[in-house]
Amino acid sequence: MSGVAISNKIQTVMGFDFGTQRIGIATGQRLTSGTQALNPIKAKDGIPNWDNLQRVIDEWQPDAFVVGLPLNMDGTPSEMSRRAAKFARRLEGRYHRPAYTQDERLTSYEAKGMVIEHGGNRDFGANSVDGLAAQLILESWMGEHPRD
């Protein structure tokens, strides 16, 4: 999506780190470029608990969504990137707001490194990095699409 002008009407953006068991969520403001990781929601084979997601969306009222796209290292699509793109389309259809995808090849790795660097537990099942990964995805997208 780079090179595409994003409307300045899009202020609050919600980012997602798509996963088959958990989906990381973050929210951000394009005006301040501030982002915040939220608690991930559980998913079953990549399908979120839509009721739980609805509550998060109702609380934060995002103008748009950004879903991390886990491409292969050579930039080609993977099965997970196809599923993440489908999740983005479902968000757009269900909530009637634009959904964008963002290359996220190294965000989960980077998030785990940040947790370890700050003395966090390496049990990433118990100490989810999904919200932090969603935050990094959102920060990357906002960096490419600053407000004019």
C-alpha positions in Angstrom: 0.0 0.0 0.0 2.9 2.4 0.1 2.6 5.4 -2.1 -1.1 5.5 -1.5 -2.4 8.7 0.1 -4.3 8.0 3.3 -7.0 10.5 4.2 -6.3 12.9 7.1 -9.7 12.0 8.3 -8.2 8.7 9.6 -7.0 9.7 13.1 -7.4 6.6 15.3 -6.0 3.4 13.9 -6.1 -0.1 15.3 -3.3 -2.5 14.5 -3.4 -6.3 14.5 -0.8 -9.0 14.7 -2.7 -11.9 13.2 -2.2 -15.3 14.7 -4.1 -18.6 14.7 -4.4 -18.8 18.6 -4.1 -15.1 19.6 -4.5 -11.8 17.8 -2.4 -9.0 19.1 -4.0 -5.5 19.1 -2.6 -2.0 19.4 -4.2 1.4 19.0 -2.6 4.6 17.8 -3.2 8.2 17.0 -1.8 9.6 13.7 -1.8 13.2 15.1 0.7 12.4 17.8 2.1 9.1 16.4 1.5 7.6 19.8 0.7 3.9 20.0 -0.4 1.6 22.8 -0.4 -2.2 23.0 -3.7 -3.7 24.2 -4.5 -7.1 25.5 -4.6 -9.7 22.7 -7.8 -11.6 22.0 -8.1 -15.4 21.6 -8.6 -16.9 18.2 -9.6 -20.4 17.2 -7.7 -21.4 14.0 -7.3 -17.7 13.1 -11.0 -16.8 13.8 -11.3 -14.2 16.6 -13.9 -14.1 19.2 -15.9 -11.4 17.3 -17.8 -10.4 20.5 -14.6 -9.6 22.3 -13.2 -7.8 19.3 -16.4 -5.8 19.0 -16.0 -4.6 22.7 -12.4 -3.4 21.9 -13.5 -1.6 18.7 -16.5 0.0 20.6 -14.1 1.2 23.3 -11.4 2.7 21.0 -13.5 3.7 17.9 -10.8 3.3 15.3 -11.2 5.1 11.9 -9.2 2.3 10.2 -7.4 -1.0 10.7 -3.9 -2.1 9.9 -3.2 -5.9 9.8 0.4 -7.2 9.8 1.2 -9.3 6.7 3.7 -12.0 7.5 5.4 -12.4 4.1 8.2 -14.8 3.5 11.6 -13.3 3.9 11.9 -13.0 0.1 8.7 -11.0 0.0 6.4 -13.7 -1.4 3.1 -14.5 0.2 2.8 -17.3 2.8 -0.2 -19.2 4.0 -0.3 -17.0 7.1 -0.1 -13.8 5.0 -3.1 -15.0 2.9 -5.0 -15.7 6.2 -4.0 -12.3 7.6 -5.2 -10.5 4.4 -8.5 -12.4 4.7 -8.8 -11.2 8.3 -8.2 -7.6 7.0 -11.0 -8.0 4.5 -13.3 -9.4 7.2 -12.6 -6.4 9.4 -13.4 -4.0 6.6 -16.6 -5.9 5.7 -17.8 -6.3 9.3 -17.0 -2.8 10.6 -17.3 -0.7 7.4 -13.9 1.0 7.9 -10.8 0.7 5.7 -8.3 -2.0 6.5 -4.7 -1.8 5.3 -2.0 -4.4 5.4 1.6 -3.8 6.5 4.7 -5.9 5.9 5.5 -7.4 9.3 8.3 -9.8 8.5 10.4 -9.0 11.6 8.0 -7.5 14.1 7.4 -10.7 16.2 11.1 -11.4 16.3 11.8 -7.7 17.3 9.1 -7.8 19.9 10.6 -10.9 21.5 14.0 -9.3 21.5 12.6 -6.2 23.2 11.0 -8.3 26.0 14.2 -10.2 26.6 16.2 -7.0 26.6 14.0 -5.5 29.3 14.4 -8.6 31.5 11.2 -10.3 30.5 10.4 -13.9 30.8 11.2 -16.0 27.7 8.0 -18.0 28.0 6.2 -16.2 25.2 3.1 -18.3 25.6 2.6 -17.0 29.1 4.1 -13.5 28.3 2.5 -12.6 25.0 4.4 -10.3 22.7 1.3 -10.1 20.4 0.3 -6.6 21.6 3.8 -5.3 21.2 4.1 -6.9 17.8 0.8 -5.2 16.8 2.2 -1.9 18.2 5.4 -2.2 16.0 3.2 -3.0 13.0 1.1 0.1 13.6 4.2 2.3 14.2 5.7 1.1 10.9 2.5 1.8 9.1 2.1 5.3 10.6 5.7 6.0 9.7 4.9 5.3 6.1 1.6 7.2 6.2 2.2 10.4 8.3 -0.6 13.0 8.5 -0.1 15.9 6.1 
